[in-house]
Amino acid sequence: MNKKLIVAIDGPSGAGKSTLSKALAHQLNYINIDTGAMYRSVALMAQRQDINLDNQDALQALCNELTIEFIRSTDAETVLVNGEDVSSAIRTPEVSLLTAKVAASPVVREAMVEQQRNMGKSGGVVLEGRDIGSVVFPDAHVKFFLSATARERGRRRYDELCAKGIVVDLEQTIADVELRDQADSEREHAPLVQAEDAVPIDSTQMSIDEVLAEMVRLVKIKEEII
């Protein structure tokens, strides 16, 4: 039997990481761990509790109170925070912008990284985020760095939000993506970087199916030699 691997997918906001990590996990019969949803969940709860995001002690206390779970079925993934379904609530533009600052918090990252490592240490997992291959699992068996232009990622995000009935402006959505990129790349703790041994994939001109096929091919090759 081939060894179950740890697969890391990193990249900027809107590059298609969530969609592809779910699809890849399904193809490989692995478990998908949506790390971005974990940080979004912290951001949502901090917003609800009106926590000052510069208050590290308050954020630490918040993280200590949170239980984050992923419930998966064949056609959907549900994110539970302390038993509440927050799958839609964590995807609003407001929470997206807050998430960049929350994710820059050392105490939040420490708490979430510990949870992620516990979830993935046995292998057979796909994790996506911004520092999975560089910080969380630097020894991951396969690493991908997925990217696309900011305009293309903003357009995808705009289409996604419109499909959910959320009224947004295209140019503002693109601007929000660029702001998120800047915040993720410039944060002091675990900034967005491409791991040296990651396979880069620019999805600007590629379909989801084309990217997925390439990812599956490379993971299958690695499974054969591990």
Buried (B, 14 or more C-beta within 10 A) or exposed (E): EEEBBBBBBBBBBBBBBBBBBBBBBBBBEBBBBBBBBBBBBBBBBBBEEEBEBEEEEBBBEBBEEBEBEBEBEEEEBEBBBEEEEBBEBBBBBEBBBBBBBBBBBBBBBEBBBEBBEEBBEEBBBBBBBBBBBBBBBEEBBBBBBBBBBBBBBBBBBBEBBEEEEEEBEBEEBBEBBBBBBEBBEEBEBBBBBBBEEBBEBBBEEBEEEEBBEBBBEBBEEBBEEE
